[in-house]
C-alpha cells in the first residue's frame, strides 16, 4: 500500500471511529521496528499511535512476534484496569478497513531511547525513580487476572520454553559452541516452577516511555504469556538491555539487589538466587537465538529490511555475555587470564583493499547521505553505516581470527562442528584443557568485528586480562 492510500484509509477509519469532522495530520513512522509498524498521528487535536501489521504479512515470525495484535489490545485493556501505566486502546482495526491487523491507542508522551535517558541530566529525576517504578509496574502486571481475557494466554514450562528455543536454533542450522554449552547448562538447571502469572515478556528499557518526571507508559506487549514472574525480573537484567551501563545490572540504572528488594516490597516475594540465575542465562541465550532468527527471517524473504541482518550479527555480544555469566559459577582455575589484543593493522599500500572500499562507502553514507535524512530514513541510514562497518572489519580482521581459531581447535582436538556436538552431548566441558580459553577468545574475536563498542567487550577484556 502506498503512503497516500494508507493515509486516506486511516482518515476514513478515524472519522468513523471518533466521529469528528477533522483531518489526520502529522503522520510519522516511529523509528525502529521492521514489518510490525508503529505510526504516530494527530486527529481532532488528540495524539494517537497506530500499531499495525500490514495485510499480506504473516502474523508470526518463527514464534518471535508472540500474541496477535487483537490479543495485545485485550491485554493492554486489562493492564490498565489492573493499575499498570499503559496507554488506553481507543479503536481496533477490522479487515474491511483495509489497513491490516492492529489497533489505535493514546500516545504516551516521553522518550523511549535508552541512550537519551540513562545518564542524561534532563532525566535524572526519572532515572532515580526507575527502580521503584519498574518494580511496581511488574507487580501490577504479575497480578493481572488472565481469566478476564477473552482469549487465553499460552503457558509453557521452563523446560518447554527451552525446548522451543532449541528447536528454533536447530532449524536455523546454527553452530555456536558457547550457545551449545549454555543450552546444556540450562537443561540441567531448569527450575520446577509451576507459576502461571501474567508475564510481560519484553519488559526493558526501550519498551518503557519515560518523561523527565518519571515513567508514562509500559509498551510492546506482544510477548505476553503465562509463566514465572521471575522471568520478567531477570529479563530486565539481561546484559544487552543495559544499554552501555553494563555494571548497572537492572536495566542500566540499578543493581540487581536493589531492584529485587524493591519488587519484594510490593509483592512480598523474595526471589531465589538460583531461579533468578536460570532465567538470566535463559533470557541472555533467548536474545542470542532471536538475533539468529532475525537473520533467518531476512534470508527466507520474510522481511528484507537491512535492520534484520545487522541484528543478526549481534549474536557475538551474547557469546561474551554468556561467558561472563557462566564464569560466576565455574571453578576459578578454569577462568584464567587471557593474552589477547587486536592485531596491528599494517600500513596501507598498493591497490585499495576491500576493507578500505567499505570504509569509504561508510564515510560517504555518514557525511553525504545522513545529514539530509530525517525520521525512519535517517535511522535506516545509521543501520546501513553499522552494516558497512561490520563488513569492513570482517574483511580486515576475519582471516587473522579464523586462522587463530583453527590453531586453537587443532590443539583441543576437535573441528568446529565436532566441538559443538560434543558440548551439546556433554562429552566435553569447560574443564577440558584449552576449551574455555577458546570459547572466550572466539567470542572476543567475533565481537570485535560485529560490535566493538558493545559495553560487555570492555568489561570482558578488563576481567580476562587480570
N, C-alpha and C positions, 0 to 999 in steps of 0.2 A: 504494500500500500504506500503510495507516495504521500509526502507531507501534507499537501493540500487536501487530499481526500481524507486523511487522518483527522485534520483539524475540522473539516466540515462535519464529519460523523461525531466528533466529540462535541461540537456545538449543538447538534440536534439532540444528542443524549442529555446534555446539561439542561437544555430548555425543557425537555420532557420531565426530567427528574426534579429540577429545582423550581420550575415554573416562572422564573423571572425573564423579563424581556431584556436580556443582557448579551454581551459578546464574550466568548472565550478569548483571553488575551495573555500575553507574556508566557507563552508555552515554551518550556525548556526541558530538554532531555537531561536528566541528572547524571553527573559523572559516575563512571564505574558501571558495572553490570554488563551483561552481554546480551543474550536473547531475551532474558527477563527484563522488561523495560520499566523505568520509573520516570514519569513526567510531572513537572510542577506547572501549574497554570492558575490564572485568576478567572473568577466568574462571579458577577454581581458583587464585586468588592470583597469576595472571600478567596482565601488561598487554599488550593487543593493539591493533592498528589494522586496521580493515576498509577496504580500498579497493574501491569498489563503483560500478558503473554500473547503475542500476535497470532492470528489464525494461521494454521498450517505448520506450526512448530510444536514438536512433541512436548507434552506436559511433564515429562520426566527425562532426565539425562543420566542414565545409568544409576538411578536412585539418588542422585545428588540434590535434586530440587525438592524432594520431600512431598508434603501435602499440597493439594491443589489450591489455587487462589480462592476458590469458593470456601474451602475449609479454613484457609487462613483468615478470611473475613469473619467467619464464625468464631474462631479462636480469639481474634482481636476484640470482638464484641464482648466475649466472656471475660477477657483480661481486664477490660475497662470496668466491667461490673464488679470484678474481684479486687479492685483497688490498684491495678497496675497502671503506671503512667504510660498510656498508649494513645495514639490518635483515634478519634471516633470514625468508624466506617460510615460514609454518607450515602453510597449508592453502589450497586453491583451490576456489572455488565451482563447482558443476555446475548445469546447467539445472534438474534436478529438485529442487534445494534451494529454489527459489522466491525467491531473493534477488537475482537478476540476475547480471551478469558481475562477477568480481572475485577477490580473494584476501585472506587474513589474514596479517599479518606481526607480528613482535615490535614492541612500541612502543619507539622510541628516546626517551630522556629528554633534556629540554633545552628550548630556545626556538628558534623559527624567525623570529619577527617582528623584522626588522632594526632598527626604531626602539627595541626593547627591548635590543638587543645593542650596536650601534655607539655608542661614546661613553659607555656605561654602566660605571661603575667596577666593578660586580659581574662584568662580563665582560671586564675589562681583560686578564687573562691569556689568555683565549681569543682576543681580538682581536689580541694580539701574536703569536699563532701562526697566524693565518688565512692569511697569505701562503704560508708553508711548507706548511701542511696542504692548502690548495686545490691548490697545485702538485703535491703528492704524490698526492692523490686523482685528479686529472686524468691524471697519468702512469699510474696503475694502470688507469683507465678506458680510456685510449688503447692499452693493452697487452693488453686482453681479446681472446681469440681468438673471433671471431664464428662460426667453423666449428663450435664446440661448442654452438651454439644449435640447438634442434630446428627452429625456423622462421627463415629468413634475415631479415636486416635490409635495408631499402631503401637503395640508393645513388643519389644524384643529384649530378651535377657542379655546380660553382658556377653555370654558365650555366643549367642545368636548374632549379636551385633558384630562381634569379632569374626565370626564365620562369614557374614555378609561382606565385611571389608576384605577378607582374604579372597573370597570369590572374585571380587572386582579386580583386585590386584593380579590374580592369576589370569583372568580373562584378557587383561591388557598385555600379558606376557612380560611383566616386569621382572627384573632380577637384580635386586639391590641387597647386598649382604647385611647391612645394618638393619634393613627392614625385616629380613628373614629372622634375624636374632630377636628383634622386638616382637614379632608375631609369636614366636615360640615362648618368650618370656610371658607375654600376656595370656596365652593359652594356659600356662602353668599357674598363673596367679589371678585368674578371674574370680571375683567375689561371688558368693552365692546369694546375691541380693535379689529379693522379690519385690522391692519397692516399685510402685506403679503410680507415681505422681506425674503431673504435667511437667515436662521439661521444655524449656525454650529451644535448646539445641544449638543456638548460634549467638549466645549472649556474650558480647565482647565489645570493646571499643571499635568504632566503625559502624556498629549497629545500634548505637545509642546516640540520640540527639541531645546535644549539650549547649546550654546557654551560659553566659558568664556567671549567672546566679545559681546554676545547677541543672540537673537533668530535666529535659522537657518531653522525652518520649523514648520508649523501647520499641525498636523497629525490627523488620525482617523475621517473620515468624514461620518461614517455610519449612524449617526443620523440626518444628514442634512435634512431640510424641509423648508417649508414656514411658517412664523409666525411673532411674535412680537420680534423685536430686543432686547427689554428689557429682554426677557427670557435668551438670551446669557449672558447679563451683570450680571444678578442675579445668573446664574448658576456658573459662575466663583467664586462667593462669597459663594456658598454652604458650610456649615461648614465642611463636610467631605473632601472637596477639599482644605483645608488649611494646611493639612499635618503637624500637630503638632504645627503650628504657629497660634493658634486659634484667637488671638487678632488682627491679620492682616487679616481682613475680605476678602479682594480681593486676593484670591489665595494663601494666606500665605505670601504675600510680600508687601501689601499696604492697606491703609484704603479704605473703600468703597467710601468715599467722594473724595479722590484723584483720584481714578480710574474713577469715573463717571465724574469728572471735565476734566480729560484727554480725555475721549470719547467725551465730549461736544465740546472740541476744534477742533476735527476732523469733527464731524458730525453736529455741531450746534444745537444738541438736548439736552435739559435739561430733565432729567428723573423725572417723577412724583414719589415722595416717596412712595405713596400707591400702585402704579403699580409695583414698584420695590419690595415692601414688599410681594405682592401677589406672584410674580414669585420666590422670595427667599424661601418662605414657600412651594410653589409648588415644586420647584426643590429639596428641602430637603426631602419632602414626596415621590417624584418620586424615589429618590435614595433608600429610605426605601422599596418601592414596588419592585424596581429592585432587591434588596437583596433577598426578598421573592421569586421572580421569579427564581433567580439563584438556590435556593434550590429546587424549583419545577422542574426545568429542570433536575437536578440530580435525583430527586425522580421518575420522569417519564422515566428515562433511556435515555433521550435525549443526555446527556453528563455526564458520570460518573467520571469526574475529581474531585479530592479532593478539589480543589480550590473553586468549586461551593458551597460545603457545608460550608466552612469557611466564604465565603462572605455572605451566607445565615444567618449566626449568627451575622452579623453586623447591624441587624435591631435595636438593642438596642441603638446603638450610635445615630441613627436618633431620637429615642424617647427623648433622652436628648437634642439633637439639637432643636427639635420642641418645647420642653418645654421652653428653653431659648429664642427662637424667639417669641413665643406666649406671654410670660410674658412681653414683651415690650409693649403690648397693653392691658394687663389685669389690672384690678384695683389693686393698691398696697396692699390693705388689704387682697387680696386672696393669694398673694405671700409671705406668712410668712416664717420665718426661720424654718429649719428642724433640728431635733436632730437625726443624723444618723452617724453611722460609721460601718466599717466592724466588724463582730463578732470575738472575740478572738478564736483562734484555740486551743483546749485542747492538752496537751502533748500526743504524740502518745504512746500507749501501747497495749499489746495484739497482736492479729493477724494483719497482714498487711491489711490496708484499701484499698478500690478501688482507692481512690484519690492518695494514695502513689504508688500504682502499675502504675497508669498513669503517675505520676511524674517520676518514674524510667524509663519508656519507653521513655518519652520525653528527659531525660538526655542522654540515650543511643543513640537516634537519633541525638542529637546535638553533642555529643562528639565522637561517633564512626562512624556514617554514613556520616554526612555532610562534614567533612574535606576531604573526598576522592571524592566528587562530584563537578562538575562544571556546569555552564550554567543553562539550564532549569531544569536539575535534582536537582541541588542544591536549586533552587527556590522551587521546589516541596517538598523537604525535610524540608525547612523552613515552608511551608504551613502545612505539617504534624505536625511539632512541635507546631504550633498555635492551630491545632485541638486537640492535646493531652492536651494542657494547658486548653482549654475551657472545655473539658470533665472532667479533674481533678478538676477544680474549681466548676463545677456543682455537682460533687459527694460530695465535701466537704461542699459547701455553699448552694446548691439548696434547700435541705429540710428546712433549717432555714428560708430562704427567702420565701419559699412557705407558711410556717406557718404564718409568719408576714403578708403576703398579704391577706391570708384568714381572719385574725383577723380584718384587716382594712376594707375589703369588708363587713364583718358582721356588723361593726359599721355604714357603709354607708347605708346598707340595700339592697344590690344587690349581686348576684354572678357575676362571671366574664362575662359570656355571656349576662346576663341581662344588665350589665353596658355598654357593647359595643353597644347593641341595643338602649338603652336609649340615649347614646351620639350621635349615628348616627341619631336618630329621633329628636334630640333637646329636649328630655323630661327632661334632666338634663344637667347642665353646671358647669363650674369651681366654681361658687359661692356656689354650694351645699356643706354643711359642710363636711369637710374631703376629698372631692373628689380630689382637686388639689394636696393636700399633697400625696394622694395615687398614683396618676399618676406619680408624681416626684420620690417618693420613689421606685415605681416599676421599673422605668427607671434606677435609680441608682443601684438597686439590680441586674438587668439583665446585665447592662453594666459592673459591677464589675466582673461578670463571663465571659462575652464574650470578652470584650476589655478593661481590666483595665488600659492600658497605653494610651487610647484614650484621646487626649488633652481636649476634651469637658467635660470629667468627672471631671478633676481638676478644670475647670472653674465653673462647676455647684456646686461642693462641696464648693468652696470658696464663691460663691454668696448666696447659700441657707443656709449656716451656719452663716451668719451675723445677 
